[in-house]
Amino acid sequence: MIFQRDSLLVRKLKDSDKTLLAKWLSNPTILQYYEGRDNPHNIELVTKHFFNVEDHYVTGCIVEYEGVEIGYIQYYPIEEEYKDKYGYNNRNEIVYGMDQFIGESSYWNRGIGTELVRGMVYYLINELKVDVIAMDPQAWNERAVACYEKCGFKKVKLMPKHEWHEGEYRDCWLVEYRRENK
């Protein structure tokens, strides 16, 4: 287990979660926000993208709410090339990225995403001693950006045509949470 807060539990990904991820990542409603509707995942793609031993620096987790598996979250140290790209020039700072989605849409708009992001921020800042947490949500995804801002993230810069999504490059916001924000 990574952490538990009230009804929310985050645990490390395990092999038996492949079917769950494939279910979520073949649902067009979910794919609209994560991976893209033109990129449905079967078990083979889930294995390649989420269980790749070469990505051992990424910690993938399942999110449970009231005992029900409802989503996915991952966190990872930002590699040097991306630190440069994002403008993190202080090499003494520990900078992590994180990505998440709630795969059961019936759990959307209930404050669970906010609770999840706040819980992971607390874990990364207090347990792993991370200095900065960075994310790059697509600019059109106002619901996600609002959630992150509610959790203390700040928009740092707009990154034009940053992420390939559904056949085109999309603008993204670089948002960050700094240890000193807490």
N, C-alpha and C positions, 0 to 999 in steps of 0.2 A: 504494500500500500504506500502511495506517495503522501496523501493527506486525506483527512476526513473533517468536514465541517457540517455539523447538523445532519441534514438529509443527503448531503453530497459527499461522495467518495470518489477518489481518483486513484486508480491502480495501474500498474504496468501492464502493457499489452502482452498477451500470450497467444500461442498458436491457435487455440480454439476460437479466437476473436476474428479470424479471417472471414468467416461466414457473415458475421455481423457487419464488418466493414464493407464487404461486397454488397450486402443488402442496402446499406445506407448510400453507398457510392454508385449505385445503379438507379437510385431514385431521382428523377429529374428535378423535383422540388429542392432536394438537398444539393444536387450538382449545380444548380443555378448559382449557388453561393460558394461552393467548394469544388474545385477541379474542373467544372464546366459540364454542361449537358451533353456536349459532344465528346465527353471523355468518361463514359461509364466504366466502372471497374468490375471485373469478374475476379474469381479467386486468384488467378494467375497474376493479374495486375496488382491486386492488393498485396500479394506476396512480394512482388518486385518493388513496389513503392513504400511499403510499410514494414517489411521484414527483411530488408536488404542488409546483410552483415557488414557491407562496406560503409553503411550509414550508422555505425555503432555509436557515434556521438549524439545521435538523435534518440531521445527517450520518448517513446510512444506510449500513450495511456488511454484506458477506457474510463469514461465518466459514468458513474452510476448515481441515480437520484431515487431515493426511497427504495433502494434495492433493484431498480430497473436500469439496465444498460441503455443509456440514451445518447452517448456521444463520444467524441475522441478529442484528445488534446496532446500536443507534443511540445517539447522544449529542447533547446540545443545551444551550445556555444556558437556565436557568430564567427565564421572563419575570417581570417585576415583579409582576404580579397574583398569580402563583403563589408568588413569594417571600413576599409578604404572607400568603397563605393557609397556607403551610407554616411561617411564623414566622421567616423569614430577613430580619431587619430591618437587619442591617449591610450597607449599600449598597456598601461597599468590598470585600465578599467576592464572589469569582467562584464562582457556584453552577451546576453542571451536573446534568442528569438523564441517566439512561441506562436503556434497556430492551433486553431480549434474549430469544431463545429458540433452542433447538436443534431444528431442524425435522426432523431424521432421528432418530427415537426409538431406533434401534439404537445411537446414540451416547450415550444417557442412562446415568446411573449409572456413568460411567467417569472422573469427575473433570475432564472437559473443560469443563463449565460453570464450575467453580471456577477453572481455568486461564484461561478467557476473561475472567471478571470481574477476576481479579488483573491480567491483562495490560492490560485497559482502564483500570483504576484507575491503574496505573503510567503509562500513556500520558497520561491526563488530568492527573494531578498533576505529572508531571515534564516533559512536552512542552508542554501547554497552560497549565500553571501555575494549574490550578483549585484553589480553596480547599476546596470542599465538593462531594461527589457525592451526590445524593439519588435514591432510588427509592421506589416505593409499591406493593410486591407485595401481592396479596390475602392477608389474614390466614390463610385456610385453606390456602394453598400453603406448607406447612411445609418442603417440600424446597427451595424457592427461598429462603425466609427463612434456613434453615440454611446454605445455600451462601453467602449474602451475609454472614452473621455469621462464617463461617469465613474470609472475605476481609477482615475488619476493619470491616464495617459495624455500626452500633449502631442498635437500635430507639430512635426518638426519641419517637414518639407513635402511638397508635391513632387512625385516622381512620374513624369510623363511617359506613357507607353512602357510601363515597367513590367507588366505581367501578361503573358499570353492566356487568353480566356475566351472560349467560344469563338475561335476564328479571327481574333484581333488582339492587338496589344492594348491593354487597358491602363489608365492612369491609376496610381496608387498613392496613398498617403504613407509616409514614414511616421509612425507614432511611437512614442517612447515613454517609459516610466523610469524615473531616476530614483535611486535609493533615497536621495535627499527629499523626495516628494512625500515620503511616508510620515 
